[in-house]
Amino acid sequence: MLVWEDPTYRQPRKLRPSCSRRATYSAPNRPMWLEHAAAFEPFYRQQEAGRTPVLFLLGARQAARSLQLSSAPGLAGLAGGRERFVLLGFWRQQRLVVVERVLPSSGPYTPLFLDATTVTPGKQMEAIRESVEDYEYFVMLRDAVAAARASGRGGAATDRAESLLKTGPARVLEGATAESLKWHVPKDRGRADRVRLEVLAAIAELAGK
């Protein structure tokens, strides 16, 4: 039996130790994590080092269409790569259709347009897909660096690519806060695209293209 834990403690150490030990997956809330990183980071790092896999969950406190595409779903994929979590999830996809209709002012909480017979992905859903692709770029770069090192092809290009692997995700996520997840909050909206192009250029350079 797999046990899902969905803690909403702003101070995660208030969670009963027995709950953490018995959970198969622990799903910390992303906005809470950003607001209380000093408390969340060491607690979930300790869980990650033990037997409990950690699920990186993008928070459920905001309506899906209030979220900035590049700083919420788009960056979550990079966050998952940086933090080494086992799964990336989006709670708002579980929201019931009837709730969307009864409480329109508070939602919708799904990145999909739903009616009786069809499901149409919204821009937020497309951003989720792109976030997975962004993560894959870093996986490709990691593999290219490993192949270069294994074949004895070191040098400046390999060093630059390896540095980008370490610094790229953090650069994309720099300055992220719970408030900045919303689309109307001013932010650098092109950072993820710039880092993505750097990654692709590094992969091409290692391939000799």
Helices and strands as residue ranges (DSSP letters): E 4-5, G 12-14, H 17-22, E 25-26, H 30-35, H 37-49, E 55-58, G 64-66, H 73-83, E 87-90, G 91-94, H 97-102, G 104-106, E 112-114, E 119-121, H 123-150, H 156-173, G 179-181, H 191-206
